[in-house]
């Protein structure tokens, strides 16, 4: 039979074991396809962002992000954003996950249509460190780092083509660093597409970053006259499994 000291020690081990996962998994923000909870909703000139009951990735609602060509060659927003200290600063390790779906009548075209951005304000204005866009048939990323007024830059394909009219999952990992100690990874539908380590991933000046998802659509006289993207199940977390929409 255990004495009182042994019982207390055993209980402490059980409690520690039960609490250990919580120490390594943190959800900083989540949204299940609603207009509430975001720090910003941006709709430029035309179009809309609305909460809809169909189609949804999971649950009862998703966000429909819609834009209309207004006769000018320009890029127009219909997106939601979250800006908070927990979204990320230089030195933080964050995972950004969300589900998106093109409308069934989506037409591959250029200019591109961004579905997600990681962005900050800088002395040179709002600048993206990452912009994920459907350009023609492919999903690609334009990645930037360093001095926001004199940036490093690369452009990479994530998947080609993007299947139209079905839900897809994206998870982005950023170990935010301005020197060669950062890390960047991207998963698409559960498959890791890019992984880079020992690289710069953020802008100098220790800016707070914000995250946007939805539609930032480029239009021209030859592009489709409307664009629609649905987004759902968005999370900022401390691990891939926490951020992946397929796992929560």
Secondary structure, 3 states (H helix, E strand, C coil): CCCHHHHHHHHHHHHHHHHHHHHHCCEEEEECCCCCCCCEEEECCCCEEEEECCCCCCCCCEEEEEEECCCCCCEEEEEEEEECHHHCCCCCEEEEEEEEEECCCCCCEEEEEEEEEEEEEECCEEEEEEEEEEEECEEEEEEEEEECCEEEEEEEEEEECCCCCCEEEEEEEEECCCCCCEEEEEEECCEEEEEEEEECCCECCCCCCEEEEEEEEECCCCCCCEEEEEEEEEEEECCHHHHCHHHC
